[in-house]
Amino acid sequence: MSSLAGLLRAPDLPGSAAVRWTGVGRLAAAATLVLAASFQLAAFVIEVQHSKTVDRLEWIAANPTRANIAKTFDLLAMPFLFGVVVVYVLLSRERSRRLAYAAGILLACGMVGLTAAQGFETLEFALAEDGRFDLTALSDVVDNISSAPAVAMLLLFIPGAFLGLLTMAVALWRSGAVPRGAVLLIPLFIVTDLFLQQGVLGHAIALLGALWIASAVLLAGRVASSV
């Protein structure tokens, strides 16, 4: 029972870096975490997921309004995702400085790659909706793109996000600033989203983790007010 209790609460709220933040800072950090995850989940819920690129392009062409709303949420999430990196580093750096900064650098690279991928997909959406392009040929190009910029984009995104999230999970676990159960949701998100390709479920897990960590950040304000 004690182990379960340790997973369900922040073990050391008084030692959390968020105690020394201003009330506005804690609210901004909590909102950043929740909005980033909410926008990403909204994008996955709105857009029907397809395993084949050509099926996705055909859906986009047939449902341009819905597709554009989904991609808009994807893009709106990006500034908040960069903010999430900053919040995580600030929460974890006091007890794991080198680990937190290394994770922050990796995650920042991942977010740069994801931003580039969002731009690539925005153009992809526009071409699919245009009506002048053969969608089978377009999907073949998308699936087989191997130019140097595309490779750089993928190398920034996939290794940066994957290794960055895992490293940050370790740093957050060691920080004691957030519930360890919430930290365990980070690798669960990776497995569900990346390996099982369950985008909606994966980002629902990410939102749960964001809400959990955001609550710990806000609860640190109670500790600050009692000091």
N, C-alpha and C positions, 0 to 999 in steps of 0.2 A: 504493500500500500504506500509506503514511503517513497518508493521508486516512482510509482504512478503519480504521486503528488508532486514530485520533483519535475515531472514532465509537463504537468498542467499549470504550473505557476512559474513566475520569474524568480529564480532562487535568490537573487541579491538586488532587489530594487534600490535599496539605499546606495549601493555601489554603482548603479547605472549612470552612465554619462548623461542621460536625459534629465537627471535630477538638477544638473547645473544649467540646463537650457532655460530660456525664458518660456513663459506660457505660450506665447505666439510661436516660438520655435518648435515646441512640442506639438502644437496643433498643425503646423505646417508639415512637420515630419510625418505625423500620423496620416494627414490628408494625402501626402505624396505617395505613401505606401499603398493606401486604399485605392486612390484614383488610378494609379498605374495598373494594378491588378484588375480593377473594374473595367477599365477601357479595353484591356486585352481580352477579358472574358466576353465582353459585349461583342467584340469583333468576331470571336469564334462562334458565339451563339447565333448571330445574325447571318453569317455566311454559312451556307450548307457545305460541309466538308466532303471532299472527294479524294480518292486515292490516286487517280490518274489526272495528269495536268490537262489533257484534252477535255475531260469531263468538267473540270473546274472552269476552263475557259468557255465552254458551251453554256454553263450555268451563268457565268458572268454576263455573257452576251444576251442571254434570255432574261436576266434580272439585273439590269444596270443600276437601278436606284438602290436596291437592297445591297448590291455588291459595293457600291460607292460609300454607302453609310458604314458598312463593315470596315472598309479600308480607311475611312476617316477616323474611326475609333482607333484603329491600329496606329495611325500617325499621331493622333492626339496623345497616345500613351507614351510616346518616345521621350518628351522632356521630363515626364514624371519618372520614367525608368532610369534616366540619368540621375535624377534626384534620389531614387532608391539606393543607387550605388553610394552616394554621399552619406545618406542616413545610416546605411549598414556600416560604413567605415567609421563614422563618428561613434556608433554604438559599441563597436568591437575593438577599437584601436588601443584603449587604455591597458588592456590585459594581453593583447596579442597584436602589438603595433606592426611588426614586420608582416605577419600573416594577413592582417587587415589591409595594409597598403598593397601587398601583392595581389590579394583578392580584388581590391578596388581597381587596380590597373588592368587586371585580366577582364573584369566585368565591364570596365569602360571600353576596352577594345571590342568586347562582345556587343556592346550597345552601338558602337560606331558601325560595326558590320551589320547589325540589325537595321540601323537607319538606312544604310545603303541598300539592303535587301528590300526595305519598304519602298524606297524610291524606284527600284527595279520593278517591283510588283505594281506600283502605281502606273508605270508605263505599260506593263503587261495588261492591266485592266483596261486602259484606254485603247490599246490595239484590239483587244477582244471585243470591245463595245463598238468599235468603229464600223465594222461590217465589211470593210474592203479587204480583209486579210483572211486567208484560209487558216482555220483554227487548228487543223491537224499539223500543218507545217509550222505554225507558231508554237505549238506545244513541243514539237520536235526540237526547235531552237532553244526553248526554255529548258528542256530536260538535258540538253547536250551542250550548253554553253560552257566554254572552257578557255575564254580569253583571260589574259593576265589580271585585268581588273576584277573579273568575276571570281577568279581563284583567290585573289587577295580579300575580296568581300567575304567569302566563305571561311577563309582562314582566320579572319578577325572575328567573325560571328560565332561559328560553332565551337572551336576550341576555347575562345575567350569566354563565351557564356557558360559552357559546360564546366571548364576548370575553375572559372571565377566563382560560380555558384557553389561548387563543392568546397573550395577553399574558404569562401565566406561563411558557409555553414559551420565549418570547423571553428573559425574565428568567433562567430556569434555564440556557438556552444560554450567556448572557453570564457566568453565575456561575462556570462551570468546575467546579462542585462535583459534578456528576453526569455520567454518560456521555452524550455528545451523541446517540448512537444512541437512547437511552431517551427523550430529549427529542423526537426526531422521531416517536416513537410516539404522542405526544399529538395532533398534527394528524391522524395516521393514524386514531386512535381517533375523532376528530370526524367525519371523512369516512365511516368505516365505519358508525358508529352512527347519526349524524344524517342524513346524505345518502343512504347506501345502505340504511339501515334493517336492518342486520345486527347485531342486538343481541348475540347470543352471540359472534360473531366480534369485534365491537368491544370487548366487555368482556374477552375473552380477551387481546386486544392490550393493554388497560389493565392487566390483571394482570401481563403480561410486563414492561411498563414499570415497574410498581410494584415488582416483584421486583428489577429491574435497579437502580433508584434506591435501594431499600432496601439492596442489597448495597454500593453506594457509601458509604452512610451508615455501615454497619458496618465497612467497610474503613478509613474515616477513623479508627476507633479504634486501628488498628495504627500509624498515623502518630502519634497522640496518645501511645501507650505508648512510642514510640521517641524522643520529644522529651525 
